[in-house]
Amino acid sequence: MRLPPPDVMAAWPEPNYVNPVTRGPALVIAELIALSISTICLVLRLYTRMYVLRNKTGWDDWIMVTAAIFGAGVTTCVVLAATRYGWDIHIWDLTFERMIVGRKISFAAQALFILATALAKISILISYLRIAPLDTWFRRFSVITIWFVGLVSIAFFVALFTQCTPLSSYWDLITFDRDCIPEAPALLAQASSTALFDFIVWVLPLPTFYRAKLPLAQRLALILLFSFGLVVVVSACVRAYWIHYVVQETYDVTWEGFHLWLWTAIEVQLGIICGCVPWLKSLFKKWGGRNNRRGSAGSGGGGGGGGGEVYRTYSGRQGTLSFKGGSVVRIDSFGKVSSHGGDRPGREQYIDLERYDDSTVVNFVMATNM
């Protein structure tokens, strides 16, 4: 935080410590809505994985849960900063005591932000490994990006705790032995790298989905589903701009910092939401299948077990995967899908469609056609 020069402070109005002008409740409302949506998406993701697909949860699921915990910590810091410690009023209306506590809240939020965003990206990248065939560039780049995200995040986390000597100098702005490096370079570097990694995470699966031997509508649906990550990229860029403005352009940091706090917490929650949304397609598909079956039964159109027409078929060198009637799957010559199907390769059997999500389809098609 830059200390304003005397001529700037002389131009400030008289402080109002009793009833200062505030930004209002908009920040708190926005943060609580974002936190609620991300929590709902995370719960639905876990429900889908455990009860709809009937799969065991993996590392990516629990890493995302950990990211959500840290993300909730970021939102908590934002709410406290805005409601109790002066990050919604002008700097000249802020008492020195509240400024110290506000800086402590800012430090905690930065640490939690690094952890939450890094873990959310790592979770998404591990999810990519579920659908990335072995010995492909998609898989190699996913693994490399996991390492880069982890190492860069550790570097920024260490830099945060070593930027001031002693550490308390970060929030105690008038101590005599204060020794801190400028905030702006580290903050802007961290924000820029976050935006860059968000972009990489968004782009990585798109070429694979585009080249997959899937019907065009299915490919476009998968690309659209995973393209929600573009929203995170935009929010990261907006946050980078507000870091620049608050740290380098204005001295009224508590008033203008309102925007920075807003986009900091929203970026975290959007990352969690976008990491969970692709998993929810199977849940919506299940609900839609139930409604369709009820409609068929009510109109007298119900058939025997596994009735209905085949509406999606994916063929490869090692076999054919057919979705039939919205409720069963027929797999001939299992190939890569044999680990999911259970019985011997080459033997036809019927399996509940709810056990299969689009990642299984993509993995099968990519493995058998590339």
C-alpha positions, 0 to 999 in steps of 0.5 A: 500500500502506497502512503499518500504524499502530504499534498494529496492528504491536504486535499482530502476532506475532513474525516468522518469517523461516525457516519461515513459514506459507504458503498452499500451492501452490493458487494456482500450480496454479490459474494454470498450469491456467488458462494451459494451457487458454487457450493450448490454446484460442488454438492451436485458434482459430488452427488453426480459422481457418487450416486448418478454415475455410481463411480468412486470419487477421485483426487480431482473431486476432493481437491475441488472440495479443498479449493472450495473451502479456501474459496469460502475463506476468501469470501469470508475475508471479503465480507469482513473487510467490507462490513467491519474493516473499512474496505467500503469507505473512503481512506480519509474516513478510516481510523488507523486501527481499522486500517491495520486490521483491514491490511491483515484481512487483505493478507489472509485473503491473498494467501487463501486466493492463491491456494483456492485458485491453484487447487481449482485449476489442478482439479480441473486438469486432473479431470482432463486426465480422465478423458485424455487418451494415453500418449497424446499431447492433450495428456502431456500438456495437462500433466505439464500444466499441473506442475507449472500451476503448482510450482508457480503458486508455491512461488507466489505463496512464499513471496507473499510471506517474505515481501516484508521484514518483519512480516507485521510490516505488511499491516503496520505501515508506520513502523520504523524498521519497516522493510518491504518490497513494492507490492505492485510487481508481485501482485500483477505478476500473480494476477497475470499468471493466473489469467494465463493459466486460466486461459490454458486450462480453458483451451487445452481440451478444445482441440481434442473435442473438435477432432473427436469422431463424434457427431457434430452436435455432440462435439459442439455441446462438449466444447460449449460445456467446457468453454464456461472457463472463458468466463474465468479468464475474463474475470481474471483479466478484470481483476488484474486491471483493478490490481493495477488501478488500486495499487498504482493509480489511486491513493483512495485504496479502500474506496476503489478496492471495492472493485478488487475485492469483488472480482477477487472472490468472484474469480475464485467462485467462478473457477469452482463453478466452471470446474463442476458444471461439466459433471452436471450434464449427466445429472440433467440427463438423468432427470430428463430421462426420468421425465421421458420415461414417465411421458412414455408410460403415460401415453402407453408407449412404454416397451420392454427392458431397454426399449426405444431406438438407438439414438447415438452410436460411436464406432472405432477400430476396437468396437461400437458404443451405442446409447439406446432408448436413453436408459441402456448402453450396448457395448460390442467389442469393448476395447477401451471400455472393457474396464467399465463394462465388466464382462469379457470383450466381444460379449454383448451386454446391457448396462445402465446408461447412468453409469456413463458420462460424456467423458467415457464416450470421449475416451472411448472414441478418442482411444479407438479412432486416433 
